[in-house]
């Protein structure tokens, strides 16, 4: 079986599901140590609710982990066609 035989939906799920789980874990660990309201005040970006901070943080972690999963899938492809 080659990567061309794998359905596109399965490839998408293979990227977004593990990155979703990892982002959830990263959000829990990060915000167990840091308060989002305090981070926003210290950084000078203004006021944000805790729930807003958790939401933004989760989606940033999800984007980061999805990009690393995508790069992993990309680099699994061979550099040249086998003979």
N, C-alpha and C positions, 0 to 999 in steps of 0.2 A: 504494500500500500504506500503510495506517495502522498505528499502534502496536497497534490491536486485532487486526490480522491476524497479528501475530507470536506464535508459540506461547510459552506461559509458560516452558517449559523453556529456550528460547533466551534469554529475558529473564534468567532466573536465571544461566545460563552467561555471559551478557554482563556480569554484575556480578561473579561470583565468580572466573572465570578470570583476567581482568586484575588483579584485586585480589590473587589468589594469587601471580601472577608478581611484582607490585610488592612484596608483603610479603616474598617471598624475597630480592629485591634489597635491600630496606631492612634486612632482618635481617643480610645479609652485610656491608653497609656499616657499619651501626651497631656490630655486634660485632667488626668489624675494628679499631675504635677504642676500644671499651669492653669490659672484662672483666665478665661478669655476676656472678661471685662478689664482686668488688670493689664493684660497684654496690650489691649487697645489704648488704654489710658497712657501707658508708658511709651508706646510707639508714637503717640500724637495723632492718630487717625480718627479720634473722636469716640463717641459712645456707641456701643453695640450691646444688645442683650446677650445673656449667656447662651440661650438657645440659638441665637444668630451666630455666635462665635463657634459653637459646636457644629452647626450646619456648614459654615464656611470652611472650618477646619476639616470636616469629614470629606467634603468635595475636593479640597486641595490634596488631601492624602489619597483620595481615590484617583484623581488625575495623575498624581505622581506614580502610584503603583501600577495604574493601567499603562502608562507610558513605558515603564520598565518591563511589564509583561509583553507589550507589543514589540519592544526591542528584542526580547528573548526569542519570540516567535520569528522575527525577521532574521536574526542571526543563526537560526537553525537551518536555514536554506543553504544548500551547497553553493559555493562560489562559482563553480562551473558545472556544466552538465556531465554526468558520468558517461564514459564511453561504453 
